[in-house]
Amino acid sequence: MKKVIEIENLSVFYNEICALENINLTVYEKDFLGIIGPNGGGKSTLLKVIMGLLKPSKGAVKIYGHSIDSLRVPIGYVPQFGSFDREFPISVEDAVLTGCLYGKKLFFPKFLNDDHNTVSTLLKELNIHDLRKRQIGELSGGQLQKVLIARALAAKPKILFLDEPTASVDTSAQGELMELLKELNKKITIVMVSHDIGAISSNVKTIACLNTQLYYHGNPELDNCMVEKLYGCNIDLIAHGVPHRVLGTHKEKSGKEENK
């Protein structure tokens, strides 16, 4: 399979604090990778480094064989819910249109008919076309997440990155979003950060367990030992009290070994 993302010996320090230590990870084409771990474990930091938003202290990241600085392949990014200003006076349609800025001049960009057609098609595919004239602050959490996904897809990316897409939305909206992502995964590679082990294990193809170090990378089946190592508590607590086992049983990899 074709390698899409290659991370080698990656470390990130904030002053003297180590956020990521010696991360080695490979993501293949049309994978759906879920990155889990505790708050402060480096999940969002890793995402930012892969996308070139943060420089690593050590190591390298390649996308389709090229460094971030020379990347010519469009990527899509859905930020955390709370990082998006819902008070900004912009409509759904115009917010998604900003995703078409890839490759255009940043000042006074000119949107073409093709851009407007792309946005209209995306809004219909995501079942939010009827909301196109709404101000984004009037949307529910699930609706806004769809808008952010549509904006990311407007760039026609080969890889879609999502940071906690199911946070701050209700259970039904979470299920709908995950079904949407699985459908998108038929065409593009997806990398998603999430704190929700249940959602991750049920929907992704591979999983990466991160807490400063990469403890596991492979099939989305974890045992109690690995979860307790990551979070310091058991599966039932992380799964929000779900009264059945949400993760399978397998033999744990030793140390930081990557399961390929």
N, C-alpha and C positions, 0 to 999 in steps of 0.2 A: 504493500500500500504506500501511497505517496505521503511523505512527511510534510506537514503543514507548519508546525511549530517545533523548533528545537531549542531547548534551554540547557545550557552547559555550565556547571559549576557556578551558579548564580548566587550572589550574596548581596544584601542591601543593609546598610547601616544608617541610622539616623543619629548623627553625632557618635556617641559611644554605644548606642543601643542597637543590637542586632535584630532586624525585622525578618530577614530571610537568610538562611545559612546553607550554602552548598547545594542548591536545588538543581537536579537533573531530571528533565521531563521531555517526552516526545509526544506530540499530538498528531494523529494521522487524519487524512482527508475524510470528511463526513463523519468524524467522531462526534459524540455528544459527551463532553467531559464536564463532570460536576466537581467543583473544588469545595471541600468542607473543612471546617475547623473552628475553634473557638474565636470569640471576639479578640482582636489584637494578635491573631495568629499569623497574619501576613497575607491573607487571601486577596484583599483589595490591592495591597502593595504589589503582589505578583501580577495581577491583572494590569496595573498601570505600567509596570516594567515591560510586559509583553507588548503593550500598545505604544510604547515609546513615550509615555507621559512622565516617566521617572527613570533617571539614569541609574543603572546598577553600580554598586561599589566594586563588584568583581564579577567576572563571567560574561557570557554572551547570550543573546537571543537572536534566532533567525526565523524568518517567516518566508516560506517557500524558497528557502536557501539563501535569502538576502538579509542583511542587517536591517534594523529598524530605520536607520538614517537613509538607506537607499531603497526603501520599500516603495513599490509602485502598484501594489495590489490593494484595492479598497477594502477596509474593514469597517464593521459596524459596532457601535458601542451603546449599550443601554445602561445609564448610570443608576446609582441608588435612588430610590424614590425621593428621599429627603433632600437630595442635592439639586433637584429641579425646582425652580421658582414658579410656583403655581399662580402667583399674583402678576406675573409678567403679562402685559396686555397683548396677547397674540391668540389667534384662532387655531383650532386643530389643524386645519388645512395648511396654514402658513407655518406652523411648527414643524409639520412633516416635510414641507417644502425645503426647509433649511438643511435637510439631509442630502439634498441634491447639490450642495455647495462643493462637494469633492471635485477637485480639478478646476474650479472657477476662481476668479479673482475675489479676494475677501471684501474689497470695498466696492460698493454699488454693483453687486453681481446681477447678471441678467438671466432670468429663468426662461427657458424655452418651452414651447408647446409640449415637447417630449417630457419635460420635467413635470408639468402639470398633469399630463396623462399618467405618468408613473405614480404620482401621489394619489390620483383618483382611483387607480387600479388597486393600490395597496389598501386604501381606506375601505374599499369594497371587500377585498379579500379578508380583512380583519373585522368586518362587520361593524365598522364605525363611520361609514360614509355619511349617514344621517346626522352625525355630530360635527361635520366638517366646518361649520360656521360658529360653533360654540367656542367661548373663551376657555382656555385649558383649566382655569380655576373652578369651572362649573362641573368638571368631570368627577366620576367616582374613581377610587384607586385603581380598579381593574381597567377602566376605560383609559385612564392616563397611561398606564403601563403599555396598553396597546398602541397608543399614540407614540410613545417613546420607541417601541419596537418598529413601528412603521417608519419613523424618522431614520432609524438606523438602517433599515432595509432600503431606503430611498437611494442610498449610495451604491446599491447593487453589490454588497460585499461578498467576499468569498468566505469570510469568517465573521461570526457574530459573537461578541462578548457581552455578557450580562452580569451586573453586580446586584445580587439580592433582588431578582425580579418579582418574587412572590411575597416579599415583605410588605406590610401595610395594606394588604388586600385580603378580602374575605375568602373563605374556603372554596366557594363555588368559582370565584374569579381565579383562584390559584389553579384549580383543575383545568379551567378553560385555557389559561396561559400555557400550562404544561403541554396540553394537547396541541396548541398552536406551535410551540417550539418543536415538538416531535415531528410535526408535518414539515416545518421549515428545514429540519435536519435531513430530510430526504435530498435536499439540494445543496446545503451549505454546512460547513463545520461550525459547531457551537461550543463555546466555553462559558460555563455559568458558575458563578460564586454563590453559595447559599449556606445558611445556617441550618436549614431544614433537612435533616438526614432522611426523613420519610419521603419527602418529595424527590430528593436526589436519587435515592436507591431505587425508586419505582419507575423512574423515567429516563435516566441517563444510560449511556453505553459503558462508560468507564468513570472511575472516581479517583480523585487525588485527595489524600488526607494530609492536611498541612497545619503545622503548629510551629512556626519558624523553620523547622526542618520538614522535608517530605518523608512521611512515615510509610506511605503506601500509595501505589498507583496500579490500577488494574480493574477487574470486574467489580461492579457495585454491590459486593457482598462483604460485610464486615462482621466480625465477632465482638463479643463484649469486651474482650481484652484490648482490642484496638481502639474501641470507642472510649473506654476508660482511660487509656493512655493519652488520647487526644483531649478529652474534656474533663477528666477527673470525676465522672459520674457514669451511671449505667444507661443502657439503651432506652429503657422505659421513660426516664426523665427527659432525654433528648427528644424522644418521639412524642412529647407532650401528653404522656399518659395513655397512648393507644394500647389497648389491652391485648395485643397480639404481637408476635415477632415481626418487625418490619424489615429486618436484615437477615440474610442467610448466614450459614456457617461455613467457614473454610479455614484452611490452615494458614495462619498468619505468616507473612514474610518476615524474615529476621532483619532487624535494624532498619536501615533506610533503603533496602534493596527495592528496586523498581520492578514491578511485575509487568512484563511485556507480552 
